[in-house]
Amino acid sequence: MKLRPLISIITVVYNGAKTLEQTIQSVLNQTYKNIEYIIIDGGSTDGTLDIIKKYENHISYWVSEPDKGLYDAMNKGISKANGELIGIVNSDDWYEYNTVSCVVENYKKHIGKSVFHGDMYIVDILGNKKLYKFNPSIFKLKYYGATYNHPTFFVTKEEYDEHRYNYLLSSVADIQFTLEVFLKDKNKFHYIEEPLSNFRLGGTSGSLSKFQALKDGFIARKNAGMPLIQNIFALIVRIVYWYSSVLINSFNKKNN
């Protein structure tokens, strides 16, 4: 391992002119400097390309062309990456200024780990931030939803050579990726108890119908290698949880 290993950071964007510059600056202003920066644009028409061109002297590689969605664009970026570790920060999000330094420090100390992750701030439409910590519950990861904060992931190139994102899913390909790695060897993960990323609320997953979200979740778990009985149980858990939430919200509205 090199003293200052090359770290690749990928930003995926489509019509993200309102927020992209903050994302770019969060990468360029990192305290760690041996960074290869890659931007994959899906053919934006809103001024995104003007922002990319403004910073292109600091960008190792960028392209603007149609793709098959968010996860296809992530895979494109990964295929271009040369770093020992690869981070993905989407155009709605941004890193803390010392994120890469913190990750590299842990990477050098914990040989054999291949997925480094941490805590993140959830940012609402008013700019209010709330710390969202990693939840170590294996039950929740397998049977309900995300416990690892994917926007904080830094993954070794070797791990991405073995696992990529399922671009056929409308959402939760990140959960499929996490489960694939976890079910094969849960010891590959290393948790950094620090906020690494800022995640803006919104996006594709929030706009999906409940049926589509349930379908995607079932497919993701199947593809990740989860046994059918466990996958059916996970589907039941998610249905019960969601309908319980609907009933509770309805009850609260009637009594307020």
Residue pairs with C-beta under 8 A, 6 or more apart in sequence:
1 84
1 108
1 111
2 84
4 32
4 34
4 104
5 34
5 83
5 84
5 85
5 104
5 107
5 108
6 34
6 35
6 36
6 82
6 83
6 84
7 32
7 34
7 35
7 36
7 83
7 84
7 85
7 86
7 87
7 100
7 103
7 104
7 154
8 35
8 36
8 37
8 38
8 81
8 82
8 83
8 85
8 86
8 87
8 157
9 27
9 35
9 36
9 37
9 38
9 86
9 87
9 88
9 89
9 100
10 38
10 39
10 40
10 74
10 77
10 78
10 81
10 86
10 87
10 88
10 89
11 20
11 23
11 24
11 27
11 37
11 38
11 39
11 40
11 77
11 88
11 89
11 90
11 91
12 39
12 40
12 42
12 70
12 73
12 74
12 77
12 88
12 90
12 91
13 20
13 23
13 39
13 40
13 41
13 42
13 44
13 48
13 90
13 91
14 41
14 42
14 43
14 44
14 48
14 73
14 91
15 44
15 45
15 46
15 48
16 23
16 44
16 46
16 48
16 91
16 92
17 44
17 46
17 47
17 48
17 50
17 51
19 91
19 92
19 200
20 48
20 51
20 52
20 91
21 51
21 54
22 94
23 89
23 90
23 91
23 92
23 93
23 94
24 37
24 39
24 51
24 55
24 58
25 94
26 89
26 94
26 95
26 96
26 97
27 35
27 37
27 89
27 95
28 37
28 55
28 58
29 97
30 95
30 97
30 98
30 99
30 100
30 101
31 97
31 98
31 100
31 101
32 98
32 100
32 101
32 104
35 83
35 100
36 60
36 61
36 81
36 82
36 83
37 58
37 59
37 60
38 59
38 60
38 61
38 62
38 77
38 80
38 81
39 52
39 59
39 61
39 62
39 63
40 62
40 63
40 67
40 73
40 74
40 76
40 77
41 48
41 49
41 52
41 62
41 63
41 64
41 65
42 64
42 65
42 66
42 67
42 73
43 64
43 65
43 66
43 67
44 64
48 64
48 91
49 64
52 59
52 62
52 64
56 62
61 80
63 76
67 73
67 76
68 167
69 167
69 170
70 90
70 167
70 173
70 204
71 165
71 166
71 167
71 169
71 173
72 165
72 167
74 88
74 165
75 164
75 165
75 167
77 88
78 86
78 160
78 164
81 157
81 160
82 157
83 157
84 107
84 156
84 157
85 103
85 104
85 107
85 116
85 154
85 155
85 156
85 157
86 154
86 155
86 156
86 157
86 160
87 95
87 99
87 100
87 103
87 153
87 154
87 155
88 151
88 153
89 95
89 151
89 197
90 151
92 199
92 200
92 202
92 203
93 151
93 197
93 198
93 199
93 200
94 197
94 198
95 196
95 197
95 198
96 194
96 195
96 196
96 197
96 198
99 196
99 197
102 118
102 192
102 194
102 196
103 116
103 154
103 192
103 196
106 116
106 190
106 192
107 113
107 116
107 154
110 116
110 190
112 187
112 188
113 187
113 188
113 189
113 190
114 155
114 156
114 158
114 159
114 181
114 188
115 153
115 154
115 155
115 156
115 159
115 178
115 181
115 188
115 189
115 190
116 153
116 154
116 155
116 189
116 190
116 192
117 134
117 148
117 149
117 150
117 152
117 153
117 154
117 189
117 190
117 191
117 192
117 196
118 134
118 149
118 152
118 191
118 192
118 193
118 194
118 195
118 196
118 197
119 131
119 132
119 133
119 134
119 149
119 152
119 193
119 194
119 195
119 196
120 131
120 132
120 149
120 151
120 152
120 195
120 196
120 197
120 198
120 199
121 129
121 130
121 131
121 132
121 195
121 197
121 198
121 199
122 129
122 130
122 131
122 132
122 199
122 201
123 129
123 198
123 199
123 200
123 201
124 130
124 201
125 201
125 202
129 198
131 195
132 149
132 199
134 147
134 148
134 149
134 191
134 193
135 141
135 147
136 147
136 191
137 147
140 147
141 147
141 148
141 178
141 179
141 182
142 179
142 221
142 226
142 230
142 234
143 230
143 233
143 234
143 237
143 238
144 234
144 237
144 238
144 241
145 175
145 217
145 238
146 172
146 174
146 175
146 178
148 178
148 189
149 196
149 197
149 199
150 174
150 175
150 177
150 178
151 197
151 199
152 192
152 196
152 197
159 181
159 188
163 177
163 180
163 181
164 177
165 173
165 174
165 176
165 177
166 173
166 176
166 177
166 220
166 223
167 173
169 176
169 216
169 219
169 220
170 204
170 208
170 212
170 216
171 204
171 205
171 208
171 212
171 213
171 216
172 205
172 213
172 216
172 217
172 220
173 220
175 217
175 220
175 224
176 219
176 220
176 221
176 223
176 224
179 220
179 221
179 224
179 225
179 226
180 223
180 224
180 225
181 188
181 189
182 188
182 189
183 224
183 225
183 226
184 225
205 213
208 216
210 242
214 235
214 238
214 239
217 234
217 235
217 238
218 231
218 234
218 235
221 230
221 231
221 234
222 228
222 231
226 234
